[in-house]
Every structure is written in C-alpha cells, then in structure tokens.
Amino acid sequence: MAYLDDQFLLHSPTAIRLFHEVAKDQPILDYHCHLSPKEIATDHRWENLADLWLGGDHYKWRLLRANGIDEELITGNSSPREKFQAWAETVPFTLRNPIHHWTHLELRRYFGIETLLSPATADEIWEKANARLAEPDFSVRGILKKFDVRMVGTTDDPADPLDDHLAIAAEDFSTKVLPTFRPDKVFQVDRPDLFNAWLGKLEAISGISIHHFSDLLASLQKRHDAFHAAGGRLSDHGLDRCPALHCSDAEASLIFDKARSGRAVNAEEKEKFSFYLMVFFGQLDAARGWTKQLHLGPMRNTNSQMFGQLGADSGFDTIGDTQQGPALVTYLDALASGGTLPKVVLYNINPSDNYLFAALTGAFQDGTVPGKIQFGSGWWFLDQKNGMELQLDALSSTGLLSRFVGMLTDSRSFLSFPRHEYFRRILCNLIGTEADRGELPDDFEALAGLIRAVCFGNANHHFGLNL
C-alpha cells in the first residue's frame, strides 16, 4: 500500500466505501478556529511557502526545537528560505508524529505535490509551491472555496471590533465567517494593569463608561448582543479549570472595585469573581440559544525564559493535570439549577479525563435538544489519530456518537483544512471496520447517515446555522 494513497487510514471494504462515497465530499463546517477575519476580509495572499506554512505554527516550532534547530531559524530573523530549509531537515524525523501526515496531505491537497519533503527535495518543493502561490485562485478565499468551507468560527475578544465580519457578511461570499465570543481577559483581576487596560478597550468599543460592576455587566451584554447581530452563535473559554467558588452580587462588586482601583485581588477573590461572570456568560448564552465551549486543562507558558522572550502561543504549553470534575460539576449545576444551562461543548486536553468528560455530558442532558451537552473532539495534543480514536471510543461508550458535532481545526493556519479529511478517514475506518467485523449492523445507509451527521449535519443543526 502506497503512503497517503486513496485507502490511507481505511482498513476495511466498508470503511473505504463510507469515506469515498459519503464523507469525502461533505462540506466543511469549521466552527472553532483562530483564523484571522481580516485576512479573510482582504482575501490575503502569501509571498512564499514559509510565510504560509511556518508563521505562527507552534506545532511545527516545537518539533524544530526538538530537532536541535536554532531559534533564529524558527522565530528569529532568518530568511523565509532558510526557515523552510530547517523545516525540510526536520520533517524526515517526524515519522509517527501526525505532523508527517499533515505536512504531506497539505502538500498534496493544496499544491499537488506528492514528493516527500526532505533536504534533498526542498528546492523542488519550494519552487513548485511558490509557483502555485502566485496563481490567481491561491488566496484565502480561494482556499475556502476549494475545500467547500461553509462556515468559519473565528475567536474574538469582546473588545475586538467586528468590522471585518460585517464587511464579509455584506458580500456575496460562500463562506460564513462568524465571531466567537471569548471574554477570558475579563478574569485578569489579579493583574489590575492588564485588567484596566482591557477595560479601556471595552469602554471604547461598547460606548459605556465602566465605573461600577454593573457597568461592566452592561458593556459585556452589549457586546454579546453585537456578536449575535454579526452572526455569532458560540462562545468560548480557555481555562485551566472551571472556577467553582460561589459569589454574591455584593462580593463581585467589591472585587471589581478593588481591581479597578489598581489593587490586585487574591486567588480566592479571583475565583469568586470568575465564577460569577462565568454564570453570567452562561445566562447570556442560554438566552440567545448559543453554544458555550469550554477548553479546559492546559498548563500555559511553562518555560518562563522563553515566554519572556517570545510571549504566549509560541510552543511552550503542555498538558495539565489539574482535577477537573468537581469544579466542572459545580459550574454546570449552577446553570442547570437556575434554568440557564446553554448548549455546551466540553474539550479536555488530558486524555485521562476522556471518560470523566464523556460521562459528565450525560448527567446534564435535559431532553430539550439532541446532544445538548457535547464531548468535543480531540483537542491540541489529542488532535491526532490516537487522540481522536480515544475520544470517539469514550463518547460512543457513554453517549450518542450519532449526535456528535464532529471535527474542527482550532488552527491559525489556512493550510489546516485537510485535518477534516484526516478525522473523516479515522471515523469511517472505525465505523466501517466494526461493521465488517459484525460489531455494527450490515446496513450501509444507516452507517452513511451517521457519517453524514457527524461530518456536517449535526454541527449545522446544533449551532443553528442552516447552511
């Protein structure tokens, strides 16, 4: 069997049928990513392969460092060609890492290049790819059309302007680009310098002077309304764990006043303030019929020296081992008890939490919406074959795979859409192989219905997109 051929990751006759007859041509609904709405609005183009492929990709940066590549060739001032050469030298050492699969899927699907990348082939690939980049259809919007991406959910701060989203929506463009409400910076009351600087931006964008806690709530609700008007239907929070200390109105107001005056709050006060706001955000989402995403568990910026040198999102994060269950139960129960539990997608970064998260979804389903509480797809370090299979197994064993909202890229790169193909091959192999072993019914149409739903239909319906 040839590497990355049509049967890649497909190990039974039914698996092959399901992928090629059903999954392969399903549209893409990338409901959570970190793509730039400005680059979509301006139909951005790239000068060379390194700018497109290596800029901002901390997955690759980690492997380059592990291969002994100097930082100057990763995030430094070396030329794009030198950085690409460093990547070409590293790729042959990535065997069994998903990056080896993704690298060569991207070369094939975007550039029509089937040659394996290595120092010996770097010149040939550099020239062929750059020639393709110069062609008229190779732009941000050209890529979105090529991969039939029906929706992109960007990740946006409440203080961010939504001008690019509104500009895109006003055009006759086939891809919906919708903002996702991610208010994590409001929790920085332990860093009043950062908190108050962010409040200044929130004041400017909302048109509300924020002197009191009630002003903060009013400005956040106004921005939530603005996101909804711009098509937003999801929120998101990136947390080491859910806050879990209940907080009264009066306590939250006092904590706000303390931080607003420039005094740092302590850890208990921060958790109480965060819990109050997380409940508030849940209420906003429930009232609008939105879906709340909770990305839980990473340890971020662990290398203090490199964080000081390069800042966040530079490849120095890792899997956390914080206990997630009790705090997550406290938070979801607070919303459910108040009748304001929105639709929720839970993402874990530690595989030891798979069954915890998967089983927990069942404890908060309420019969109002199919799959109201979701166990989300493999995220970050689990966004690979083994991680996806573990997530699918845990979900299938404790809930309804047929109601799963499926894959997303969570990526900053416009080269990441083949990850949907990667997931679909893994899903089809799981279902098809079990059917061929007699572990699932020999009913192709029933199996095909599941595949269609997980690839596109469930997310389209769940997020109210009607695409």
Secondary structure, DSSP 4 states (H G I P E B T S, - for coil): --TT-TTTT--SHHHHHIIIIIITT--EEE-S----HHHHHTT---SSHHHHHTTT-HHHHHHHHHTT--GGGTTSS--HHHHHHHHHHHGGGGTTSHHHHHHHHHHHHHH---SPPSTTTHHHHHHHHHHHHTSTT-SHHHHHHHTTEEEEEEEE-TTS--HHHHHHHTS--SSEEEEEE--GGGG-TT-HHHHHHHHHHHHHHHT----SHHHHHHHHHHHHHHHHHTT--EEEEEESS-------HHHHHHHHHHHHTTPPP-HHHHHHHHHHHHHHHHHHHHHHT-EEEEEE-EEP---HHHHHHH-SSSS--EE-----HHHHHHHHHHHHHTT---EEEEEESSGGGHHHHHHHHHHT--SSSTT-EEEPPP-GGG-SHHHHHHHHHHHHHHS-GGG--------S-TT-THHHHHHHHHHHHHHHHHHHTTSS-S-HHHHHHHHHIIIIIHHHHHTT---
